[in-house]
Amino acid sequence: MKAFGLILIIAGIAMIVIRGFSVKTEKKVVDLGPVEVNKKENHWVGWPTYAGGIVAVVGLVLVLSGRKK
């Protein structure tokens, strides 16, 4: 559990620093035989800052509970 706790702490800090990322998707608009019209869209995938804090705190609890044993 200690290793999993460390991973959660690192992930939580990364979630606080990096608040999300953008994903580019391609959507087919028109398809008329040999003619194709595509549209590229950017979608933002984000999470609230407090979610990273919660993940880091849970990781800290796991690390500290693993230390007591």
N, CA, C and O atoms as a printed pandas DataFrame, in Angstrom:
     atom_number atom_name residue_name chain_id  residue_number  x_coord  y_coord  z_coord
0              1         N          MET        A               1    0.823   -1.197    0.000
1              2        CA          MET        A               1    0.000    0.000    0.000
2              3         C          MET        A               1    0.863    1.255    0.000
3              4         O          MET        A               1    0.433    2.315   -0.454
4              5         N          LYS        A               2    2.075    1.127    0.509
5              6        CA          LYS        A               2    2.960    2.283    0.568
6              7         C          LYS        A               2    3.323    2.767   -0.843
7              8         O          LYS        A               2    3.354    3.969   -1.107
8              9         N          ALA        A               3    3.596    1.819   -1.742
9             10        CA          ALA        A               3    3.937    2.196   -3.116
10            11         C          ALA        A               3    2.731    2.840   -3.814
11            12         O          ALA        A               3    2.883    3.824   -4.539
12            13         N          PHE        A               4    1.547    2.286   -3.594
13            14        CA          PHE        A               4    0.338    2.860   -4.181
14            15         C          PHE        A               4    0.083    4.263   -3.629
15            16         O          PHE        A               4   -0.367    5.147   -4.358
16            17         N          GLY        A               5    0.368    4.466   -2.344
17            18        CA          GLY        A               5    0.229    5.781   -1.738
18            19         C          GLY        A               5    1.173    6.793   -2.356
19            20         O          GLY        A               5    0.792    7.940   -2.589
20            21         N          LEU        A               6    2.402    6.378   -2.623
21            22        CA          LEU        A               6    3.363    7.285   -3.266
22            23         C          LEU        A               6    2.913    7.647   -4.680
23            24         O          LEU        A               6    3.054    8.791   -5.112
24            25         N          ILE        A               7    2.376    6.668   -5.389
25            26        CA          ILE        A               7    1.860    6.943   -6.738
26            27         C          ILE        A               7    0.707    7.940   -6.677
27            28         O          ILE        A               7    0.613    8.837   -7.514
28            29         N          LEU        A               8   -0.170    7.783   -5.685
29            30        CA          LEU        A               8   -1.292    8.719   -5.543
30            31         C          LEU        A               8   -0.816   10.124   -5.183
31            32         O          LEU        A               8   -1.381   11.109   -5.659
32            33         N          ILE        A               9    0.212   10.225   -4.350
33            34        CA          ILE        A               9    0.749   11.550   -4.000
34            35         C          ILE        A               9    1.303   12.236   -5.238
35            36         O          ILE        A               9    1.032   13.414   -5.469
36            37         N          ILE        A              10    2.077   11.510   -6.033
37            38        CA          ILE        A              10    2.646   12.086   -7.254
38            39         C          ILE        A              10    1.544   12.466   -8.237
39            40         O          ILE        A              10    1.601   13.531   -8.851
40            41         N          ALA        A              11    0.544   11.603   -8.389
41            42        CA          ALA        A              11   -0.574   11.894   -9.292
42            43         C          ALA        A              11   -1.370   13.102   -8.811
43            44         O          ALA        A              11   -1.799   13.923   -9.622
44            45         N          GLY        A              12   -1.570   13.219   -7.506
45            46        CA          GLY        A              12   -2.305   14.366   -6.966
46            47         C          GLY        A              12   -1.582   15.671   -7.201
47            48         O          GLY        A              12   -2.203   16.673   -7.556
48            49         N          ILE        A              13   -0.265   15.673   -7.005
49            50        CA          ILE        A              13    0.518   16.889   -7.257
50            51         C          ILE        A              13    0.483   17.238   -8.739
51            52         O          ILE        A              13    0.374   18.409   -9.103
52            53         N          ALA        A              14    0.576   16.219   -9.596
53            54        CA          ALA        A              14    0.495   16.468  -11.039
54            55         C          ALA        A              14   -0.872   17.024  -11.423
55            56         O          ALA        A              14   -0.964   17.882  -12.300
56            57         N          MET        A              15   -1.935   16.545  -10.777
57            58        CA          MET        A              15   -3.274   17.050  -11.073
58            59         C          MET        A              15   -3.439   18.504  -10.638
59            60         O          MET        A              15   -4.191   19.256  -11.257
60            61         N          ILE        A              16   -2.746   18.898   -9.586
61            62        CA          ILE        A              16   -2.809   20.288   -9.142
62            63         C          ILE        A              16   -2.068   21.190  -10.115
63            64         O          ILE        A              16   -2.541   22.275  -10.452
64            65         N          VAL        A              17   -0.905   20.738  -10.565
65            66        CA          VAL        A              17   -0.079   21.553  -11.465
66            67         C          VAL        A              17   -0.670   21.590  -12.870
67            68         O          VAL        A              17   -0.788   22.658  -13.471
68            69         N          ILE        A              18   -1.040   20.418  -13.394
69            70        CA          ILE        A              18   -1.601   20.316  -14.740
70            71         C          ILE        A              18   -3.109   20.165  -14.577
71            72         O          ILE        A              18   -3.582   19.119  -14.133
72            73         N          ARG        A              19   -3.849   21.175  -14.923
73            74        CA          ARG        A              19   -5.286   21.188  -14.638
74            75         C          ARG        A              19   -6.130   20.497  -15.694
75            76         O          ARG        A              19   -7.356   20.472  -15.578
76            77         N          GLY        A              20   -5.510   19.937  -16.713
77            78        CA          GLY        A              20   -6.247   19.228  -17.748
78            79         C          GLY        A              20   -5.431   19.181  -19.020
79            80         O          GLY        A              20   -4.279   19.615  -19.056
80            81         N          PHE        A              21   -6.043   18.650  -20.065
81            82        CA          PHE        A              21   -5.365   18.583  -21.347
82            83         C          PHE        A              21   -6.398   18.662  -22.456
83            84         O          PHE        A              21   -7.590   18.452  -22.232
84            85         N          SER        A              22   -5.922   18.967  -23.655
85            86        CA          SER        A              22   -6.794   19.117  -24.808
86            87         C          SER        A              22   -6.618   17.916  -25.730
87            88         O          SER        A              22   -5.499   17.465  -25.975
88            89         N          VAL        A              23   -7.727   17.411  -26.234
89            90        CA          VAL        A              23   -7.718   16.269  -27.145
90            91         C          VAL        A              23   -8.305   16.729  -28.470
91            92         O          VAL        A              23   -9.390   17.308  -28.511
92            93         N          LYS        A              24   -7.580   16.469  -29.552
93            94        CA          LYS        A              24   -8.057   16.850  -30.873
94            95         C          LYS        A              24   -8.742   15.653  -31.517
95            96         O          LYS        A              24   -8.166   14.569  -31.611
96            97         N          THR        A              25   -9.985   15.863  -31.959
97            98        CA          THR        A              25  -10.742   14.808  -32.627
98            99         C          THR        A              25  -11.108   15.267  -34.033
99           100         O          THR        A              25  -11.224   16.463  -34.302
100          101         N          GLU        A              26  -11.287   14.306  -34.911
101          102        CA          GLU        A              26  -11.686   14.605  -36.273
102          103         C          GLU        A              26  -13.066   14.016  -36.511
103          104         O          GLU        A              26  -13.304   12.832  -36.272
104          105         N          LYS        A              27  -13.967   14.860  -36.983
105          106        CA          LYS        A              27  -15.350   14.449  -37.185
106          107         C          LYS        A              27  -15.699   14.575  -38.666
107          108         O          LYS        A              27  -15.432   15.604  -39.287
108          109         N          LYS        A              28  -16.295   13.526  -39.227
109          110        CA          LYS        A              28  -16.685   13.553  -40.633
110          111         C          LYS        A              28  -17.986   14.335  -40.758
111          112         O          LYS        A              28  -18.988   13.986  -40.133
112          113         N          VAL        A              29  -17.970   15.398  -41.572
113          114        CA          VAL        A              29  -19.150   16.240  -41.747
114          115         C          VAL        A              29  -19.940   15.806  -42.979
115          116         O          VAL        A              29  -21.151   15.597  -42.906
116          117         N          VAL        A              30  -19.244   15.670  -44.116
117          118        CA          VAL        A              30  -19.905   15.305  -45.367
118          119         C          VAL        A              30  -19.085   14.215  -46.048
119          120         O          VAL        A              30  -17.857   14.289  -46.082
120          121         N          ASP        A              31  -19.761   13.205  -46.589
121          122        CA          ASP        A              31  -19.097   12.144  -47.337
122          123         C          ASP        A              31  -19.905   11.900  -48.611
123          124         O          ASP        A              31  -20.925   11.210  -48.595
124          125         N          LEU        A              32  -19.426   12.484  -49.721
125          126        CA          LEU        A              32  -20.112   12.334  -51.013
126          127         C          LEU        A              32  -19.203   11.568  -51.971
127          128         O          LEU        A              32  -18.574   12.168  -52.842
128          129         N          GLY        A              33  -19.133   10.280  -51.817
129          130        CA          GLY        A              33  -18.290    9.460  -52.685
130          131         C          GLY        A              33  -16.821    9.786  -52.468
131          132         O          GLY        A              33  -16.295    9.590  -51.372
132          133         N          PRO        A              34  -16.151   10.288  -53.514
133          134        CA          PRO        A              34  -14.721   10.597  -53.374
134          135         C          PRO        A              34  -14.450   11.902  -52.613
135          136         O          PRO        A              34  -13.304   12.182  -52.259
136          137         N          VAL        A              35  -15.493   12.700  -52.360
137          138        CA          VAL        A              35  -15.321   13.980  -51.670
138          139         C          VAL        A              35  -15.676   13.798  -50.193
139          140         O          VAL        A              35  -16.758   13.317  -49.854
140          141         N          GLU        A              36  -14.750   14.190  -49.329
141          142        CA          GLU        A              36  -14.957   14.097  -47.879
142          143         C          GLU        A              36  -14.658   15.435  -47.250
143          144         O          GLU        A              36  -13.670   16.082  -47.598
144          145         N          VAL        A              37  -15.508   15.860  -46.319
145          146        CA          VAL        A              37  -15.267   17.080  -45.554
146          147         C          VAL        A              37  -15.180   16.689  -44.087
147          148         O          VAL        A              37  -16.130   16.152  -43.517
148          149         N          ASN        A              38  -14.032   16.964  -43.484
149          150        CA          ASN        A              38  -13.807   16.644  -42.080
150          151         C          ASN        A              38  -13.642   17.920  -41.277
151          152         O          ASN        A              38  -13.188   18.944  -41.787
152          153         N          LYS        A              39  -14.017   17.838  -40.024
153          154        CA          LYS        A              39  -13.885   18.976  -39.117
154          155         C          LYS        A              39  -13.057   18.538  -37.916
155          156         O          LYS        A              39  -13.345   17.514  -37.295
156          157         N          LYS        A              40  -12.032   19.314  -37.593
157          158        CA          LYS        A              40  -11.209   19.008  -36.426
158          159         C          LYS        A              40  -11.688   19.854  -35.249
159          160         O          LYS        A              40  -11.865   21.067  -35.359
160          161         N          GLU        A              41  -11.892   19.179  -34.128
161          162        CA          GLU        A              41  -12.378   19.858  -32.929
162          163         C          GLU        A              41  -11.431   19.582  -31.770
163          164         O          GLU        A              41  -10.866   18.495  -31.656
164          165         N          ASN        A              42  -11.269   20.577  -30.921
165          166        CA          ASN        A              42  -10.500   20.414  -29.694
166          167         C          ASN        A              42  -11.464   20.261  -28.532
167          168         O          ASN        A              42  -12.381   21.065  -28.363
168          169         N          HIS        A              43  -11.253   19.227  -27.733
169          170        CA          HIS        A              43  -12.072   18.993  -26.545
170          171         C          HIS        A              43  -11.179   19.093  -25.319
171          172         O          HIS        A              43  -10.101   18.500  -25.276
172          173         N          TRP        A              44  -11.629   19.843  -24.328
173          174        CA          TRP        A              44  -10.870   20.025  -23.097
174          175         C          TRP        A              44  -11.302   18.978  -22.077
175          176         O          TRP        A              44  -12.485   18.849  -21.763
176          177         N          VAL        A              45  -10.334   18.241  -21.571
177          178        CA          VAL        A              45  -10.577   17.265  -20.507
178          179         C          VAL        A              45   -9.904   17.816  -19.265
179          180         O          VAL        A              45   -8.676   17.861  -19.185
180          181         N          GLY        A              46  -10.698   18.233  -18.308
181          182        CA          GLY        A              46  -10.141   18.865  -17.123
182          183         C          GLY        A              46  -10.761   18.328  -15.848
183          184         O          GLY        A              46  -11.748   17.593  -15.872
184          185         N          TRP        A              47  -10.161   18.710  -14.747
185          186        CA          TRP        A              47  -10.646   18.301  -13.438
186          187         C          TRP        A              47  -10.445   19.472  -12.484
187          188         O          TRP        A              47   -9.574   20.311  -12.713
188          189         N          PRO        A              48  -11.229   19.540  -11.433
189          190        CA          PRO        A              48  -11.059   20.638  -10.484
190          191         C          PRO        A              48   -9.761   20.481   -9.693
191          192         O          PRO        A              48   -9.266   19.371   -9.497
192          193         N          THR        A              49   -9.228   21.601   -9.249
193          194        CA          THR        A              49   -7.964   21.599   -8.518
194          195         C          THR        A              49   -8.075   20.821   -7.214
195          196         O          THR        A              49   -7.127   20.146   -6.812
196          197         N          TYR        A              50   -9.224   20.910   -6.552
197          198        CA          TYR        A              50   -9.366   20.222   -5.272
198          199         C          TYR        A              50   -9.324   18.700   -5.434
199          200         O          TYR        A              50   -9.017   17.994   -4.474
200          201         N          ALA        A              51   -9.627   18.181   -6.628
201          202        CA          ALA        A              51   -9.555   16.736   -6.849
202          203         C          ALA        A              51   -8.112   16.252   -6.713
203          204         O          ALA        A              51   -7.865   15.175   -6.170
204          205         N          GLY        A              52   -7.165   17.040   -7.203
205          206        CA          GLY        A              52   -5.754   16.686   -7.038
206          207         C          GLY        A              52   -5.343   16.700   -5.578
207          208         O          GLY        A              52   -4.559   15.858   -5.139
208          209         N          GLY        A              53   -5.869   17.651   -4.828
209          210        CA          GLY        A              53   -5.579   17.700   -3.391
210          211         C          GLY        A              53   -6.140   16.500   -2.659
211          212         O          GLY        A              53   -5.494   15.954   -1.765
212          213         N          ILE        A              54   -7.332   16.091   -3.032
213          214        CA          ILE        A              54   -7.942   14.917   -2.393
214          215         C          ILE        A              54   -7.133   13.665   -2.692
215          216         O          ILE        A              54   -6.901   12.848   -1.802
216          217         N          VAL        A              55   -6.701   13.508   -3.943
217          218        CA          VAL        A              55   -5.904   12.342   -4.321
218          219         C          VAL        A              55   -4.581   12.324   -3.553
219          220         O          VAL        A              55   -4.141   11.272   -3.087
220          221         N          ALA        A              56   -3.950   13.498   -3.424
221          222        CA          ALA        A              56   -2.681   13.573   -2.695
222          223         C          ALA        A              56   -2.874   13.254   -1.212
223          224         O          ALA        A              56   -2.035   12.583   -0.612
224          225         N          VAL        A              57   -3.956   13.723   -0.621
225          226        CA          VAL        A              57   -4.213   13.453    0.800
226          227         C          VAL        A              57   -4.490   11.971    1.020
227          228         O          VAL        A              57   -4.015   11.399    2.001
228          229         N          VAL        A              58   -5.241   11.343    0.139
229          230        CA          VAL        A              58   -5.495    9.902    0.257
230          231         C          VAL        A              58   -4.182    9.130    0.144
231          232         O          VAL        A              58   -3.962    8.164    0.875
232          233         N          GLY        A              59   -3.317    9.552   -0.763
233          234        CA          GLY        A              59   -2.009    8.912   -0.876
234          235         C          GLY        A              59   -1.178    9.086    0.372
235          236         O          GLY        A              59   -0.488    8.157    0.793
236          237         N          LEU        A              60   -1.231   10.259    0.969
237          238        CA          LEU        A              60   -0.497   10.518    2.207
238          239         C          LEU        A              60   -1.021    9.644    3.344
239          240         O          LEU        A              60   -0.241    9.128    4.144
240          241         N          VAL        A              61   -2.335    9.480    3.416
241          242        CA          VAL        A              61   -2.924    8.617    4.452
242          243         C          VAL        A              61   -2.462    7.174    4.251
243          244         O          VAL        A              61   -2.138    6.492    5.224
244          245         N          LEU        A              62   -2.428    6.702    3.012
245          246        CA          LEU        A              62   -1.968    5.335    2.761
246          247         C          LEU        A              62   -0.501    5.146    3.151
247          248         O          LEU        A              62   -0.130    4.126    3.732
248          249         N          VAL        A              63    0.325    6.139    2.824
249          250        CA          VAL        A              63    1.740    6.035    3.178
250          251         C          VAL        A              63    1.921    6.033    4.693
251          252         O          VAL        A              63    2.697    5.238    5.225
252          253         N          LEU        A              64    1.211    6.915    5.387
253          254        CA          LEU        A              64    1.348    6.991    6.833
254          255         C          LEU        A              64    0.750    5.772    7.537
255          256         O          LEU        A              64    1.272    5.345    8.567
256          257         N          SER        A              65   -0.323    5.211    7.007
257          258        CA          SER        A              65   -0.891    4.014    7.624
258          259         C          SER        A              65   -0.006    2.794    7.368
259          260         O          SER        A              65    0.027    1.878    8.190
260          261         N          GLY        A              66    0.694    2.766    6.271
261          262        CA          GLY        A              66    1.614    1.671    5.994
262          263         C          GLY        A              66    2.868    1.741    6.843
263          264         O          GLY        A              66    3.513    0.719    7.074
264          265         N          ARG        A              67    3.224    2.922    7.311
265          266        CA          ARG        A              67    4.407    3.112    8.132
266          267         C          ARG        A              67    4.203    2.592    9.541
267          268         O          ARG        A              67    5.159    2.125   10.161
268          269         N          LYS        A              68    2.995    2.656   10.065
269          270        CA          LYS        A              68    2.726    2.280   11.458
270          271         C          LYS        A              68    2.828    0.772   11.700
271          272         O          LYS        A              68    3.047    0.341   12.832
272          273         N          LYS        A              69    2.673   -0.021   10.658
273          274        CA          LYS        A              69    2.673   -1.478   10.826
274          275         C          LYS        A              69    4.038   -2.038   10.989
275          276         O          LYS        A              69    4.193   -3.250   11.140
